[in-house]
Amino acid sequence: MDKKLLATNLASVLEDISTYPTHMVAITKFVDAETTRELYNLGVRDMGENRSDKFLAKLEALNDIASEITWHFVGHLQSRQVKLIINQIDYLHSLDRLSLAKEIQKRADRTVKCFLQVNVSGEETKGGFDPDRVIEAVEAIKDYNKIEIVGLMTMAPIDASETELHHYFAELKELQVLILSKNYPWAPCGELSMGMSRDYRIALEEGATYIRVGSALYDQK
Ligand SMILES: *Cc1c(COP(=O)(O)O)cnc(C)c1O
């Protein structure tokens, strides 16, 4: 894509978030390896992908710089694909079921930093733990020494109003604080992965520490 547009868009997002202590993960699922490399050249070091095959292809295309990038996996991860990627990523934002945790425990060579995905809006099409079941899920992961629960993640519904967005993000924050208060050694749950291109400003107001930004970096305004 056009390098100038990419640089302008990136600068505009960084300007927007400059007063918040947050990590911006550039979601690169929409763009090719060349544009991902351009983001790297512009200083971005946190990159996120949501498909195993595309992620692996990118790792290969960027093998000269890949080790300097912190790789985030943000999409639904099928259990049979865990072994392909789990030792290549730094963060998994979408630990959305216990069977996935079990597979990670089996396949990971080292501890993986994971966000538990929570379905705060209750949308049937969305993955993630029901808010009422999150504590139970954290406790079930206790003996999985390959999993470190660093925080919670959510995706808001596409059609949520501003008020609803505030509500969903605040609910995730409340859950995160609750887990933190329990001092589980395996769940130093200090982080909140929430906010995408259209709602990161609201997510930041509600305490996001990781935002996942894709289209705002690539689209013409
Ligand atoms: C694609 C994706 C994003 C980024 O979406 P944009 O709206 O383009 O910013 C963030 N999180 C997840 C889980 C995604 O799949």
The ligand as an SDF file (V2000), in Angstrom:
LIG
                    3D

 15 15  0  0  0  0  0  0  0  0999 V2000
   -9.0900   -7.8010   12.7730 C   0  0  0  0  0  0  0  0  0  0  0  0
   -9.0360   -7.7330   14.2500 C   0  0  0  0  0  0  0  0  0  0  0  0
   -8.7340   -6.5250   14.8840 C   0  0  0  0  0  0  0  0  0  0  0  0
   -8.5030   -5.2200   14.1610 C   0  0  0  0  0  0  0  0  0  0  0  0
   -9.6940   -4.7720   13.5890 O   0  0  0  0  0  0  0  0  0  0  0  0
   -9.8670   -3.3000   13.0030 P   0  0  0  0  0  0  0  0  0  0  0  0
  -11.3000   -2.9980   13.2230 O   0  0  0  0  0  0  0  0  0  0  0  0
   -9.5040   -3.3840   11.5800 O   0  0  0  0  0  0  0  0  0  0  0  0
   -8.9820   -2.3840   13.7670 O   0  0  0  0  0  0  0  0  0  0  0  0
   -8.6520   -6.5370   16.2740 C   0  0  0  0  0  0  0  0  0  0  0  0
   -8.8760   -7.6660   16.9940 N   0  0  0  0  0  0  0  0  0  0  0  0
   -9.1720   -8.8360   16.4070 C   0  0  0  0  0  0  0  0  0  0  0  0
   -9.4220  -10.0190   17.2620 C   0  0  0  0  0  0  0  0  0  0  0  0
   -9.2690   -8.8990   15.0200 C   0  0  0  0  0  0  0  0  0  0  0  0
   -9.5800  -10.0670   14.4440 O   0  0  0  0  0  0  0  0  0  0  0  0
  1  2  1  0
  2  3  1  0
  2 14  2  0
  3  4  1  0
  3 10  2  0
  4  5  1  0
  5  6  1  0
  6  7  2  0
  6  8  1  0
  6  9  1  0
 10 11  1  0
 11 12  2  0
 12 13  1  0
 12 14  1  0
 14 15  1  0
M  END
$$$$
